Amino acid sequence: MNKDTVDNLRALSGALKRFSEATGQLIAWLMLPMVVGTFVIVLFRYAFDVGWIWMQEGVVWVHAAVFMLAAAYTLNRDEHVRVDVFYRRLSPRKRAIVDIAGVCLFLLPVAIFIAVVSWDYVAVSWQIREGSREAGGLPYPFVPVLKSVILVTAVLLVLQALADMIDNVLVLLGRESGAAPAEHQVI
């Protein structure tokens, strides 16, 4: 593989990682309305014996959105769940092989499956202008927008998986060091 191709792959991986980082930072701001909403719900419920279903649903949906949309960011930061019993002791090349296998056998198939299976679910929600099933719940267009987060999550995971694949292929080709992040290094 020539130097220009390697440089282009590094640039693409870097761009994808910066995108994951930026979306993660943006998504982190969703925590603020979630925390404030929860506080207001509790305050009004216990202090004034008043509750709004739309606000309760909103907090639940924002909570779900934060977890789903932050998945690629978490993967980018290498803070996802991993059983390090053997992985941390592997050489950089062997870690790259394990990571490529994980992306090819698990991450990409699952992300693509989620996108394919949820497509009709989301499309129907938009077509019928779905609102909450609860009286006083979230109206249209909130429900379809929130259901669309499922598709966005799948796309973000695929993009991050491509960045990880590029990095690991470069390690296998000897073009990157593949040093483990500090928390994974064995002393």
C-alpha positions as CSV (number, residue, x, y, z in Angstrom):
1,M,0.0,0.0,0.0
2,N,1.6,3.3,-1.1
3,K,2.0,6.3,1.2
4,D,-0.8,8.4,-0.4
5,T,-3.3,5.6,0.2
6,V,-2.2,5.2,3.8
7,D,-2.4,9.0,4.3
8,N,-5.9,9.0,2.8
9,L,-7.0,6.2,5.0
10,R,-5.6,8.0,8.1
11,A,-7.4,11.2,7.0
12,L,-10.7,9.3,6.6
13,S,-10.3,7.6,9.9
14,G,-9.5,10.9,11.6
15,A,-12.5,12.6,10.0
16,L,-14.8,9.8,11.1
17,K,-13.4,9.9,14.7
18,R,-13.7,13.7,14.8
19,F,-17.3,13.3,13.7
20,S,-18.0,10.7,16.5
21,E,-16.3,13.0,19.0
22,A,-18.3,16.0,17.9
23,T,-21.6,14.1,18.0
24,G,-20.8,12.8,21.4
25,Q,-20.0,16.2,22.7
26,L,-23.3,17.5,21.2
27,I,-25.3,14.6,22.6
28,A,-23.8,15.3,26.1
29,W,-25.9,18.5,26.2
30,L,-29.0,16.4,26.1
31,M,-28.2,15.5,29.7
32,L,-29.1,19.0,30.8
33,P,-32.8,18.9,29.7
34,M,-33.0,15.4,31.0
35,V,-31.8,16.3,34.5
36,V,-33.8,19.5,34.6
37,G,-36.9,17.7,33.4
38,T,-36.5,15.0,36.0
39,F,-36.1,17.7,38.7
40,V,-39.2,19.5,37.6
41,I,-41.3,16.3,37.4
42,V,-40.2,15.3,40.9
43,L,-40.7,18.8,42.3
44,F,-44.2,19.3,40.8
45,R,-45.2,15.7,41.7
46,Y,-44.3,15.9,45.4
47,A,-44.6,19.6,46.1
48,F,-47.7,20.4,44.2
49,D,-49.3,17.0,43.4
50,V,-49.2,17.8,39.6
51,G,-47.8,15.7,36.8
52,W,-47.5,16.0,33.1
53,I,-47.4,12.8,31.0
54,W,-45.7,14.6,28.1
55,M,-42.9,15.7,30.3
56,Q,-42.4,12.2,31.8
57,E,-42.4,10.7,28.3
58,G,-39.9,13.4,27.1
59,V,-37.4,12.6,29.9
60,V,-37.7,8.9,29.1
61,W,-37.2,9.4,25.4
62,V,-34.2,11.8,25.9
63,H,-32.7,9.3,28.2
64,A,-33.0,6.6,25.5
65,A,-31.6,9.0,22.9
66,V,-28.6,9.8,25.0
67,F,-27.7,6.2,25.4
68,M,-28.3,5.3,21.8
69,L,-26.6,8.3,20.2
70,A,-23.6,8.1,22.5
71,A,-22.8,4.5,21.5
72,A,-20.4,5.5,18.7
73,Y,-18.8,8.2,20.8
74,T,-18.2,5.6,23.5
75,L,-16.7,3.2,21.0
76,N,-14.5,5.9,19.6
77,R,-13.2,6.6,23.2
78,D,-12.7,2.9,23.7
79,E,-14.9,3.1,26.8
80,H,-17.3,0.3,25.8
81,V,-17.6,-2.9,27.7
82,R,-14.8,-5.3,26.9
83,V,-13.6,-8.4,28.7
84,D,-9.9,-7.7,29.1
85,V,-8.9,-11.0,30.5
86,F,-6.9,-11.9,27.4
87,Y,-7.1,-8.9,25.2
88,R,-4.9,-6.6,27.3
89,R,-2.1,-9.1,27.1
90,L,-2.1,-9.4,23.4
91,S,0.4,-7.7,21.1
92,P,-0.9,-4.7,19.1
93,R,-1.2,-6.9,15.9
94,K,-3.3,-9.5,17.7
95,R,-5.5,-6.9,19.3
96,A,-6.0,-5.5,15.8
97,I,-7.1,-8.9,14.6
98,V,-9.5,-9.3,17.5
99,D,-10.9,-5.8,16.9
100,I,-11.4,-6.5,13.2
101,A,-13.1,-9.8,13.9
102,G,-15.3,-8.1,16.4
103,V,-16.3,-5.3,14.0
104,C,-16.9,-7.8,11.1
105,L,-18.7,-10.5,13.1
106,F,-20.6,-8.5,15.6
107,L,-20.7,-4.7,15.3
108,L,-21.4,-4.2,11.6
109,P,-23.9,-7.0,11.2
110,V,-25.8,-5.9,14.3
111,A,-25.8,-2.2,13.3
112,I,-27.0,-3.1,9.8
113,F,-29.6,-5.4,11.2
114,I,-30.9,-2.7,13.5
115,A,-31.1,-0.2,10.5
116,V,-32.9,-2.7,8.3
117,V,-35.3,-3.9,10.9
118,S,-36.2,-0.5,12.2
119,W,-36.6,1.2,8.8
120,D,-40.3,0.2,8.4
121,Y,-41.0,0.9,12.1
122,V,-39.7,4.5,11.7
123,A,-41.2,5.0,8.3
124,V,-44.7,4.0,9.5
125,S,-44.4,6.3,12.5
126,W,-43.8,9.2,10.1
127,Q,-46.5,8.1,7.7
128,I,-49.2,7.9,10.3
129,R,-48.0,11.1,12.0
130,E,-47.7,9.1,15.3
131,G,-48.2,10.7,18.6
132,S,-48.1,9.3,22.1
133,R,-50.7,6.6,22.9
134,E,-51.2,8.2,26.3
135,A,-53.7,11.1,26.7
136,G,-51.6,14.2,27.3
137,G,-48.4,12.5,26.0
138,L,-46.0,13.7,23.3
139,P,-47.7,14.8,20.1
140,Y,-46.6,14.4,16.5
141,P,-43.7,15.0,15.4
142,F,-41.9,14.1,18.6
143,V,-42.5,10.4,18.5
144,P,-41.3,9.8,14.9
145,V,-38.3,12.0,15.5
146,L,-37.4,10.0,18.6
147,K,-37.9,6.7,16.8
148,S,-35.6,8.0,14.0
149,V,-32.8,8.0,16.6
150,I,-32.7,4.2,16.1
151,L,-31.6,4.7,12.5
152,V,-29.2,7.5,13.3
153,T,-27.6,5.3,16.0
154,A,-27.0,2.5,13.5
155,V,-25.4,4.9,11.0
156,L,-23.2,6.4,13.7
157,L,-22.1,2.9,14.7
158,V,-21.3,1.9,11.1
159,L,-19.2,5.1,10.6
160,Q,-17.3,4.5,13.8
161,A,-16.8,0.8,12.9
162,L,-15.2,1.9,9.6
163,A,-12.8,4.2,11.4
164,D,-11.8,1.4,13.7
165,M,-11.4,-1.0,10.8
166,I,-9.1,1.4,9.0
167,D,-7.0,1.9,12.1
168,N,-6.7,-1.8,12.7
169,V,-5.8,-2.6,9.1
170,L,-3.1,0.0,9.3
171,V,-1.7,-1.7,12.4
172,L,-1.7,-5.1,10.6
173,L,0.1,-3.5,7.7
174,G,2.7,-2.1,10.0
175,R,1.7,1.5,9.2
176,E,0.6,2.3,12.8
177,S,1.9,1.4,16.2
178,G,-1.4,0.1,17.6
179,A,-0.4,0.9,21.2
180,A,-3.1,0.1,23.6
181,P,-4.8,3.0,25.3
182,A,-3.3,3.8,28.7
183,E,-6.0,2.0,30.7
184,H,-5.4,-1.2,28.6
185,Q,-1.6,-1.3,28.8
186,V,0.0,-4.0,30.8
187,I,2.8,-2.9,33.0
